[in-house]
Structure formats: structure tokens, C-alpha cells
């Protein structure tokens, strides 16, 4: 699933982005309020993926 805006996962991901680390977030097919945090991270510079295959392609780069 995703992360709500005020979850521990969001705090950790935001700190990683602030440190210049790469952050990738899963975007499911259907929008859900749990995806709200993921969308914010993407707007802040995180990359996204919709499948395991897409994630593997990102990691391989």
C-alpha cells in the first residue's frame, strides 16, 4: 500500500530525500487515501514504480 502524510515511513522518506538519497514509491492502480503521502514524495523528487518489474529496471540503472 502507501503511506499517509504523517506516518513514520513518510518521516523516514522525507529525511532520505533531504539527504540527497534516492527514494522510490509504489503507485497502485487505484487512488487511495494511503497514497497521499506517496504523491507528496513524488512531488518532492522521489521516483515511482507501479510493478515489481519497473522497480527492478530502476534498480538496474
mmCIF file of the N, C-alpha and C atoms, coordinates in Angstrom:
data_MODEL
# 
_entry.id   MODEL 
# 
loop_
_atom_site.group_PDB 
_atom_site.id 
_atom_site.type_symbol 
_atom_site.label_atom_id 
_atom_site.label_alt_id 
_atom_site.label_comp_id 
_atom_site.label_asym_id 
_atom_site.label_entity_id 
_atom_site.label_seq_id 
_atom_site.pdbx_PDB_ins_code 
_atom_site.Cartn_x 
_atom_site.Cartn_y 
_atom_site.Cartn_z 
_atom_site.occupancy 
_atom_site.B_iso_or_equiv 
_atom_site.pdbx_formal_charge 
_atom_site.auth_seq_id 
_atom_site.auth_comp_id 
_atom_site.auth_asym_id 
_atom_site.auth_atom_id 
_atom_site.pdbx_PDB_model_num 
ATOM 1   N N  . UNK A 1 1  ? 0.856  -1.172 0.000   1.00 0.00 ? 1  UNK A N  1 
ATOM 2   C CA . UNK A 1 1  ? 0.000  0.000  0.000   1.00 0.00 ? 1  UNK A CA 1 
ATOM 3   C C  . UNK A 1 1  ? 0.896  1.228  0.000   1.00 0.00 ? 1  UNK A C  1 
ATOM 4   N N  . UNK A 1 2  ? 0.466  2.300  0.509   1.00 0.00 ? 2  UNK A N  1 
ATOM 5   C CA . UNK A 1 2  ? 1.223  3.537  0.542   1.00 0.00 ? 2  UNK A CA 1 
ATOM 6   C C  . UNK A 1 2  ? 1.401  4.024  1.959   1.00 0.00 ? 2  UNK A C  1 
ATOM 7   N N  . UNK A 1 3  ? 1.613  5.295  2.106   1.00 0.00 ? 3  UNK A N  1 
ATOM 8   C CA . UNK A 1 3  ? 1.818  5.879  3.425   1.00 0.00 ? 3  UNK A CA 1 
ATOM 9   C C  . UNK A 1 3  ? 0.971  7.135  3.559   1.00 0.00 ? 3  UNK A C  1 
ATOM 10  N N  . UNK A 1 4  ? 0.358  7.299  4.723   1.00 0.00 ? 4  UNK A N  1 
ATOM 11  C CA . UNK A 1 4  ? -0.378 8.529  4.975   1.00 0.00 ? 4  UNK A CA 1 
ATOM 12  C C  . UNK A 1 4  ? 0.616  9.661  5.201   1.00 0.00 ? 4  UNK A C  1 
ATOM 13  N N  . UNK A 1 5  ? 0.138  10.883 5.163   1.00 0.00 ? 5  UNK A N  1 
ATOM 14  C CA . UNK A 1 5  ? 1.019  12.054 5.258   1.00 0.00 ? 5  UNK A CA 1 
ATOM 15  C C  . UNK A 1 5  ? 1.850  12.094 6.532   1.00 0.00 ? 5  UNK A C  1 
ATOM 16  N N  . UNK A 1 6  ? 1.329  11.592 7.626   1.00 0.00 ? 6  UNK A N  1 
ATOM 17  C CA . UNK A 1 6  ? 2.016  11.736 8.911   1.00 0.00 ? 6  UNK A CA 1 
ATOM 18  C C  . UNK A 1 6  ? 2.561  10.420 9.453   1.00 0.00 ? 6  UNK A C  1 
ATOM 19  N N  . UNK A 1 7  ? 2.828  9.468  8.587   1.00 0.00 ? 7  UNK A N  1 
ATOM 20  C CA . UNK A 1 7  ? 3.328  8.169  9.037   1.00 0.00 ? 7  UNK A CA 1 
ATOM 21  C C  . UNK A 1 7  ? 4.836  8.207  9.267   1.00 0.00 ? 7  UNK A C  1 
ATOM 22  N N  . UNK A 1 8  ? 5.312  7.227  9.991   1.00 0.00 ? 8  UNK A N  1 
ATOM 23  C CA . UNK A 1 8  ? 6.747  7.099  10.204  1.00 0.00 ? 8  UNK A CA 1 
ATOM 24  C C  . UNK A 1 8  ? 7.500  6.872  8.907   1.00 0.00 ? 8  UNK A C  1 
ATOM 25  N N  . UNK A 1 9  ? 6.884  6.151  7.984   1.00 0.00 ? 9  UNK A N  1 
ATOM 26  C CA . UNK A 1 9  ? 7.507  5.925  6.676   1.00 0.00 ? 9  UNK A CA 1 
ATOM 27  C C  . UNK A 1 9  ? 7.725  7.243  5.940   1.00 0.00 ? 9  UNK A C  1 
ATOM 28  N N  . UNK A 1 10 ? 6.774  8.147  6.058   1.00 0.00 ? 10 UNK A N  1 
ATOM 29  C CA . UNK A 1 10 ? 6.910  9.455  5.404   1.00 0.00 ? 10 UNK A CA 1 
ATOM 30  C C  . UNK A 1 10 ? 8.040  10.260 6.024   1.00 0.00 ? 10 UNK A C  1 
ATOM 31  N N  . UNK A 1 11 ? 8.153  10.215 7.331   1.00 0.00 ? 11 UNK A N  1 
ATOM 32  C CA . UNK A 1 11 ? 9.236  10.940 8.006   1.00 0.00 ? 11 UNK A CA 1 
ATOM 33  C C  . UNK A 1 11 ? 10.583 10.410 7.531   1.00 0.00 ? 11 UNK A C  1 
ATOM 34  N N  . UNK A 1 12 ? 10.721 9.104  7.488   1.00 0.00 ? 12 UNK A N  1 
ATOM 35  C CA . UNK A 1 12 ? 11.967 8.481  7.049   1.00 0.00 ? 12 UNK A CA 1 
ATOM 36  C C  . UNK A 1 12 ? 12.276 8.823  5.595   1.00 0.00 ? 12 UNK A C  1 
ATOM 37  N N  . UNK A 1 13 ? 11.274 8.732  4.729   1.00 0.00 ? 13 UNK A N  1 
ATOM 38  C CA . UNK A 1 13 ? 11.478 9.027  3.306   1.00 0.00 ? 13 UNK A CA 1 
ATOM 39  C C  . UNK A 1 13 ? 11.835 10.493 3.096   1.00 0.00 ? 13 UNK A C  1 
ATOM 40  N N  . UNK A 1 14 ? 11.194 11.382 3.812   1.00 0.00 ? 14 UNK A N  1 
ATOM 41  C CA . UNK A 1 14 ? 11.486 12.811 3.669   1.00 0.00 ? 14 UNK A CA 1 
ATOM 42  C C  . UNK A 1 14 ? 12.919 13.113 4.118   1.00 0.00 ? 14 UNK A C  1 
ATOM 43  N N  . UNK A 1 15 ? 13.359 12.489 5.225   1.00 0.00 ? 15 UNK A N  1 
ATOM 44  C CA . UNK A 1 15 ? 14.745 12.670 5.672   1.00 0.00 ? 15 UNK A CA 1 
ATOM 45  C C  . UNK A 1 15 ? 15.722 12.160 4.628   1.00 0.00 ? 15 UNK A C  1 
ATOM 46  N N  . UNK A 1 16 ? 15.411 11.026 4.007   1.00 0.00 ? 16 UNK A N  1 
ATOM 47  C CA . UNK A 1 16 ? 16.273 10.485 2.954   1.00 0.00 ? 16 UNK A CA 1 
ATOM 48  C C  . UNK A 1 16 ? 16.366 11.446 1.776   1.00 0.00 ? 16 UNK A C  1 
ATOM 49  N N  . UNK A 1 17 ? 15.238 11.992 1.348   1.00 0.00 ? 17 UNK A N  1 
ATOM 50  C CA . UNK A 1 17 ? 15.250 12.960 0.246   1.00 0.00 ? 17 UNK A CA 1 
ATOM 51  C C  . UNK A 1 17 ? 16.063 14.193 0.620   1.00 0.00 ? 17 UNK A C  1 
ATOM 52  N N  . UNK A 1 18 ? 15.897 14.662 1.855   1.00 0.00 ? 18 UNK A N  1 
ATOM 53  C CA . UNK A 1 18 ? 16.640 15.840 2.315   1.00 0.00 ? 18 UNK A CA 1 
ATOM 54  C C  . UNK A 1 18 ? 18.143 15.602 2.298   1.00 0.00 ? 18 UNK A C  1 
ATOM 55  N N  . UNK A 1 19 ? 18.559 14.339 2.465   1.00 0.00 ? 19 UNK A N  1 
ATOM 56  C CA . UNK A 1 19 ? 19.975 13.982 2.452   1.00 0.00 ? 19 UNK A CA 1 
ATOM 57  C C  . UNK A 1 19 ? 20.475 13.643 1.052   1.00 0.00 ? 19 UNK A C  1 
ATOM 58  N N  . UNK A 1 20 ? 19.612 13.783 0.052   1.00 0.00 ? 20 UNK A N  1 
ATOM 59  C CA . UNK A 1 20 ? 20.008 13.511 -1.322  1.00 0.00 ? 20 UNK A CA 1 
ATOM 60  C C  . UNK A 1 20 ? 19.995 12.033 -1.684  1.00 0.00 ? 20 UNK A C  1 
ATOM 61  N N  . UNK A 1 21 ? 19.381 11.216 -0.875  1.00 0.00 ? 21 UNK A N  1 
ATOM 62  C CA . UNK A 1 21 ? 19.298 9.782  -1.169  1.00 0.00 ? 21 UNK A CA 1 
ATOM 63  C C  . UNK A 1 21 ? 18.136 9.512  -2.117  1.00 0.00 ? 21 UNK A C  1 
ATOM 64  N N  . UNK A 1 22 ? 18.261 8.431  -2.863  1.00 0.00 ? 22 UNK A N  1 
ATOM 65  C CA . UNK A 1 22 ? 17.192 8.073  -3.795  1.00 0.00 ? 22 UNK A CA 1 
ATOM 66  C C  . UNK A 1 22 ? 16.047 7.403  -3.050  1.00 0.00 ? 22 UNK A C  1 
ATOM 67  N N  . UNK A 1 23 ? 14.849 7.858  -3.345  1.00 0.00 ? 23 UNK A N  1 
ATOM 68  C CA . UNK A 1 23 ? 13.631 7.302  -2.751  1.00 0.00 ? 23 UNK A CA 1 
ATOM 69  C C  . UNK A 1 23 ? 12.692 6.922  -3.889  1.00 0.00 ? 23 UNK A C  1 
ATOM 70  N N  . UNK A 1 24 ? 12.150 5.721  -3.850  1.00 0.00 ? 24 UNK A N  1 
ATOM 71  C CA . UNK A 1 24 ? 11.163 5.266  -4.827  1.00 0.00 ? 24 UNK A CA 1 
ATOM 72  C C  . UNK A 1 24 ? 9.896  4.869  -4.092  1.00 0.00 ? 24 UNK A C  1 
ATOM 73  N N  . UNK A 1 25 ? 8.760  5.201  -4.676  1.00 0.00 ? 25 UNK A N  1 
ATOM 74  C CA . UNK A 1 25 ? 7.482  4.874  -4.036  1.00 0.00 ? 25 UNK A CA 1 
ATOM 75  C C  . UNK A 1 25 ? 6.609  4.086  -4.999  1.00 0.00 ? 25 UNK A C  1 
ATOM 76  N N  . UNK A 1 26 ? 5.842  3.171  -4.431  1.00 0.00 ? 26 UNK A N  1 
ATOM 77  C CA . UNK A 1 26 ? 4.911  2.358  -5.199  1.00 0.00 ? 26 UNK A CA 1 
ATOM 78  C C  . UNK A 1 26 ? 3.625  3.140  -5.424  1.00 0.00 ? 26 UNK A C  1 
ATOM 79  N N  . UNK A 1 27 ? 3.168  3.151  -6.660  1.00 0.00 ? 27 UNK A N  1 
ATOM 80  C CA . UNK A 1 27 ? 1.906  3.801  -7.014  1.00 0.00 ? 27 UNK A CA 1 
ATOM 81  C C  . UNK A 1 27 ? 0.946  2.721  -7.496  1.00 0.00 ? 27 UNK A C  1 
ATOM 82  N N  . UNK A 1 28 ? -0.081 2.405  -6.712  1.00 0.00 ? 28 UNK A N  1 
ATOM 83  C CA . UNK A 1 28 ? -1.047 1.376  -7.133  1.00 0.00 ? 28 UNK A CA 1 
ATOM 84  C C  . UNK A 1 28 ? -1.956 1.880  -8.251  1.00 0.00 ? 28 UNK A C  1 
ATOM 85  N N  . UNK A 1 29 ? -2.686 0.954  -8.856  1.00 0.00 ? 29 UNK A N  1 
ATOM 86  C CA . UNK A 1 29 ? -3.585 1.317  -9.949  1.00 0.00 ? 29 UNK A CA 1 
ATOM 87  C C  . UNK A 1 29 ? -4.714 2.253  -9.496  1.00 0.00 ? 29 UNK A C  1 
ATOM 88  N N  . UNK A 1 30 ? -5.217 2.047  -8.289  1.00 0.00 ? 30 UNK A N  1 
ATOM 89  C CA . UNK A 1 30 ? -6.336 2.841  -7.803  1.00 0.00 ? 30 UNK A CA 1 
ATOM 90  C C  . UNK A 1 30 ? -5.865 3.809  -6.732  1.00 0.00 ? 30 UNK A C  1 
ATOM 91  N N  . UNK A 1 31 ? -6.364 5.038  -6.799  1.00 0.00 ? 31 UNK A N  1 
ATOM 92  C CA . UNK A 1 31 ? -6.034 6.038  -5.789  1.00 0.00 ? 31 UNK A CA 1 
ATOM 93  C C  . UNK A 1 31 ? -6.702 5.669  -4.471  1.00 0.00 ? 31 UNK A C  1 
ATOM 94  N N  . UNK A 1 32 ? -6.007 5.899  -3.391  1.00 0.00 ? 32 UNK A N  1 
ATOM 95  C CA . UNK A 1 32 ? -6.496 5.586  -2.056  1.00 0.00 ? 32 UNK A CA 1 
ATOM 96  C C  . UNK A 1 32 ? -5.901 6.626  -1.118  1.00 0.00 ? 32 UNK A C  1 
ATOM 97  N N  . UNK A 1 33 ? -6.563 6.901  -0.009  1.00 0.00 ? 33 UNK A N  1 
ATOM 98  C CA . UNK A 1 33 ? -6.025 7.931  0.868   1.00 0.00 ? 33 UNK A CA 1 
ATOM 99  C C  . UNK A 1 33 ? -4.655 7.554  1.428   1.00 0.00 ? 33 UNK A C  1 
ATOM 100 N N  . UNK A 1 34 ? -4.296 6.269  1.453   1.00 0.00 ? 34 UNK A N  1 
ATOM 101 C CA . UNK A 1 34 ? -2.961 5.870  1.880   1.00 0.00 ? 34 UNK A CA 1 
ATOM 102 C C  . UNK A 1 34 ? -1.891 6.300  0.872   1.00 0.00 ? 34 UNK A C  1 
ATOM 103 N N  . UNK A 1 35 ? -2.290 6.631  -0.337  1.00 0.00 ? 35 UNK A N  1 
ATOM 104 C CA . UNK A 1 35 ? -1.340 7.036  -1.375  1.00 0.00 ? 35 UNK A CA 1 
ATOM 105 C C  . UNK A 1 35 ? -1.014 8.519  -1.308  1.00 0.00 ? 35 UNK A C  1 
ATOM 106 N N  . UNK A 1 36 ? -1.689 9.226  -0.449  1.00 0.00 ? 36 UNK A N  1 
ATOM 107 C CA . UNK A 1 36 ? -1.496 10.666 -0.329  1.00 0.00 ? 36 UNK A CA 1 
ATOM 108 C C  . UNK A 1 36 ? -0.026 11.009 -0.053  1.00 0.00 ? 36 UNK A C  1 
ATOM 109 N N  . UNK A 1 37 ? 0.594  10.297 0.864   1.00 0.00 ? 37 UNK A N  1 
ATOM 110 C CA . UNK A 1 37 ? 1.996  10.540 1.183   1.00 0.00 ? 37 UNK A CA 1 
ATOM 111 C C  . UNK A 1 37 ? 2.913  10.216 0.022   1.00 0.00 ? 37 UNK A C  1 
ATOM 112 N N  . UNK A 1 38 ? 2.613  9.162  -0.691  1.00 0.00 ? 38 UNK A N  1 
ATOM 113 C CA . UNK A 1 38 ? 3.420  8.788  -1.847  1.00 0.00 ? 38 UNK A CA 1 
ATOM 114 C C  . UNK A 1 38 ? 3.405  9.889  -2.896  1.00 0.00 ? 38 UNK A C  1 
ATOM 115 N N  . UNK A 1 39 ? 2.252  10.467 -3.141  1.00 0.00 ? 39 UNK A N  1 
ATOM 116 C CA . UNK A 1 39 ? 2.145  11.547 -4.126  1.00 0.00 ? 39 UNK A CA 1 
ATOM 117 C C  . UNK A 1 39 ? 2.969  12.757 -3.702  1.00 0.00 ? 39 UNK A C  1 
ATOM 118 N N  . UNK A 1 40 ? 2.968  13.069 -2.426  1.00 0.00 ? 40 UNK A N  1 
ATOM 119 C CA . UNK A 1 40 ? 3.767  14.184 -1.916  1.00 0.00 ? 40 UNK A CA 1 
ATOM 120 C C  . UNK A 1 40 ? 5.249  13.912 -2.138  1.00 0.00 ? 40 UNK A C  1 
ATOM 121 N N  . UNK A 1 41 ? 5.680  12.678 -1.879  1.00 0.00 ? 41 UNK A N  1 
ATOM 122 C CA . UNK A 1 41 ? 7.088  12.336 -2.084  1.00 0.00 ? 41 UNK A CA 1 
ATOM 123 C C  . UNK A 1 41 ? 7.493  12.469 -3.544  1.00 0.00 ? 41 UNK A C  1 
ATOM 124 N N  . UNK A 1 42 ? 6.620  12.067 -4.450  1.00 0.00 ? 42 UNK A N  1 
ATOM 125 C CA . UNK A 1 42 ? 6.907  12.200 -5.875  1.00 0.00 ? 42 UNK A CA 1 
ATOM 126 C C  . UNK A 1 42 ? 7.059  13.671 -6.244  1.00 0.00 ? 42 UNK A C  1 
ATOM 127 N N  . UNK A 1 43 ? 6.181  14.496 -5.728  1.00 0.00 ? 43 UNK A N  1 
ATOM 128 C CA . UNK A 1 43 ? 6.284  15.938 -5.983  1.00 0.00 ? 43 UNK A CA 1 
ATOM 129 C C  . UNK A 1 43 ? 7.580  16.519 -5.428  1.00 0.00 ? 43 UNK A C  1 
ATOM 130 N N  . UNK A 1 44 ? 8.108  15.900 -4.365  1.00 0.00 ? 44 UNK A N  1 
ATOM 131 C CA . UNK A 1 44 ? 9.349  16.364 -3.742  1.00 0.00 ? 44 UNK A CA 1 
ATOM 132 C C  . UNK A 1 44 ? 10.597 15.743 -4.350  1.00 0.00 ? 44 UNK A C  1 
ATOM 133 N N  . UNK A 1 45 ? 10.436 14.872 -5.366  1.00 0.00 ? 45 UNK A N  1 
ATOM 134 C CA . UNK A 1 45 ? 11.594 14.352 -6.077  1.00 0.00 ? 45 UNK A CA 1 
ATOM 135 C C  . UNK A 1 45 ? 11.782 12.847 -6.054  1.00 0.00 ? 45 UNK A C  1 
ATOM 136 N N  . UNK A 1 46 ? 10.928 12.113 -5.378  1.00 0.00 ? 46 UNK A N  1 
ATOM 137 C CA . UNK A 1 46 ? 11.044 10.649 -5.363  1.00 0.00 ? 46 UNK A CA 1 
ATOM 138 C C  . UNK A 1 46 ? 10.605 10.083 -6.710  1.00 0.00 ? 46 UNK A C  1 
ATOM 139 N N  . UNK A 1 47 ? 11.206 8.975  -7.092  1.00 0.00 ? 47 UNK A N  1 
ATOM 140 C CA . UNK A 1 47 ? 10.757 8.290  -8.304  1.00 0.00 ? 47 UNK A CA 1 
ATOM 141 C C  . UNK A 1 47 ? 9.625  7.349  -7.926  1.00 0.00 ? 47 UNK A C  1 
ATOM 142 N N  . UNK A 1 48 ? 8.901  6.867  -8.919  1.00 0.00 ? 48 UNK A N  1 
ATOM 143 C CA . UNK A 1 48 ? 7.767  5.983  -8.633  1.00 0.00 ? 48 UNK A CA 1 
ATOM 144 C C  . UNK A 1 48 ? 7.828  4.751  -9.520  1.00 0.00 ? 48 UNK A C  1 
ATOM 145 N N  . UNK A 1 49 ? 7.132  3.713  -9.101  1.00 0.00 ? 49 UNK A N  1 
ATOM 146 C CA . UNK A 1 49 ? 7.024  2.491  -9.891  1.00 0.00 ? 49 UNK A CA 1 
ATOM 147 C C  . UNK A 1 49 ? 5.663  1.876  -9.634  1.00 0.00 ? 49 UNK A C  1 
ATOM 148 N N  . UNK A 1 50 ? 5.162  1.130  -10.609 1.00 0.00 ? 50 UNK A N  1 
ATOM 149 C CA . UNK A 1 50 ? 3.825  0.536  -10.497 1.00 0.00 ? 50 UNK A CA 1 
ATOM 150 C C  . UNK A 1 50 ? 3.862  -0.992 -10.493 1.00 0.00 ? 50 UNK A C  1 
ATOM 151 N N  . UNK A 1 51 ? 5.060  -1.567 -10.659 1.00 0.00 ? 51 UNK A N  1 
ATOM 152 C CA . UNK A 1 51 ? 5.166  -3.028 -10.671 1.00 0.00 ? 51 UNK A CA 1 
ATOM 153 C C  . UNK A 1 51 ? 6.561  -3.433 -10.212 1.00 0.00 ? 51 UNK A C  1 
ATOM 154 N N  . UNK A 1 52 ? 6.695  -4.694 -9.859  1.00 0.00 ? 52 UNK A N  1 
ATOM 155 C CA . UNK A 1 52 ? 7.997  -5.215 -9.453  1.00 0.00 ? 52 UNK A CA 1 
ATOM 156 C C  . UNK A 1 52 ? 8.989  -5.118 -10.616 1.00 0.00 ? 52 UNK A C  1 
ATOM 157 N N  . UNK A 1 53 ? 8.507  -5.354 -11.810 1.00 0.00 ? 53 UNK A N  1 
ATOM 158 C CA . UNK A 1 53 ? 9.376  -5.256 -12.992 1.00 0.00 ? 53 UNK A CA 1 
ATOM 159 C C  . UNK A 1 53 ? 9.928  -3.835 -13.150 1.00 0.00 ? 53 UNK A C  1 
ATOM 160 N N  . UNK A 1 54 ? 9.072  -2.850 -12.979 1.00 0.00 ? 54 UNK A N  1 
ATOM 161 C CA . UNK A 1 54 ? 9.501  -1.450 -13.106 1.00 0.00 ? 54 UNK A CA 1 
ATOM 162 C C  . UNK A 1 54 ? 10.528 -1.101 -12.026 1.00 0.00 ? 54 UNK A C  1 
ATOM 163 N N  . UNK A 1 55 ? 10.329 -1.613 -10.822 1.00 0.00 ? 55 UNK A N  1 
ATOM 164 C CA . UNK A 1 55 ? 11.291 -1.358 -9.736  1.00 0.00 ? 55 UNK A CA 1 
ATOM 165 C C  . UNK A 1 55 ? 12.637 -1.999 -10.077 1.00 0.00 ? 55 UNK A C  1 
ATOM 166 N N  . UNK A 1 56 ? 12.615 -3.224 -10.586 1.00 0.00 ? 56 UNK A N  1 
ATOM 167 C CA . UNK A 1 56 ? 13.862 -3.907 -10.970 1.00 0.00 ? 56 UNK A CA 1 
ATOM 168 C C  . UNK A 1 56 ? 14.606 -3.127 -12.044 1.00 0.00 ? 56 UNK A C  1 
ATOM 169 N N  . UNK A 1 57 ? 13.875 -2.557 -12.985 1.00 0.00 ? 57 UNK A N  1 
ATOM 170 C CA . UNK A 1 57 ? 14.504 -1.746 -14.031 1.00 0.00 ? 57 UNK A CA 1 
ATOM 171 C C  . UNK A 1 57 ? 15.152 -0.496 -13.442 1.00 0.00 ? 57 UNK A C  1 
ATOM 172 N N  . UNK A 1 58 ? 14.494 0.121  -12.457 1.00 0.00 ? 58 UNK A N  1 
ATOM 173 C CA . UNK A 1 58 ? 15.076 1.305  -11.810 1.00 0.00 ? 58 UNK A CA 1 
ATOM 174 C C  . UNK A 1 58 ? 16.364 0.952  -11.081 1.00 0.00 ? 58 UNK A C  1 
ATOM 175 N N  . UNK A 1 59 ? 16.341 -0.159 -10.359 1.00 0.00 ? 59 UNK A N  1 
ATOM 176 C CA . UNK A 1 59 ? 17.494 -0.578 -9.567  1.00 0.00 ? 59 UNK A CA 1 
ATOM 177 C C  . UNK A 1 59 ? 18.660 -0.947 -10.472 1.00 0.00 ? 59 UNK A C  1 
ATOM 178 N N  . UNK A 1 60 ? 18.378 -1.506 -11.636 1.00 0.00 ? 60 UNK A N  1 
ATOM 179 C CA . UNK A 1 60 ? 19.417 -1.949 -12.555 1.00 0.00 ? 60 UNK A CA 1 
ATOM 180 C C  . UNK A 1 60 ? 20.161 -0.785 -13.207 1.00 0.00 ? 60 UNK A C  1 
ATOM 181 N N  . UNK A 1 61 ? 19.601 0.380  -13.183 1.00 0.00 ? 61 UNK A N  1 
ATOM 182 C CA . UNK A 1 61 ? 20.255 1.543  -13.834 1.00 0.00 ? 61 UNK A CA 1 
ATOM 183 C C  . UNK A 1 61 ? 21.468 1.992  -13.098 1.00 0.00 ? 61 UNK A C  1 
# 
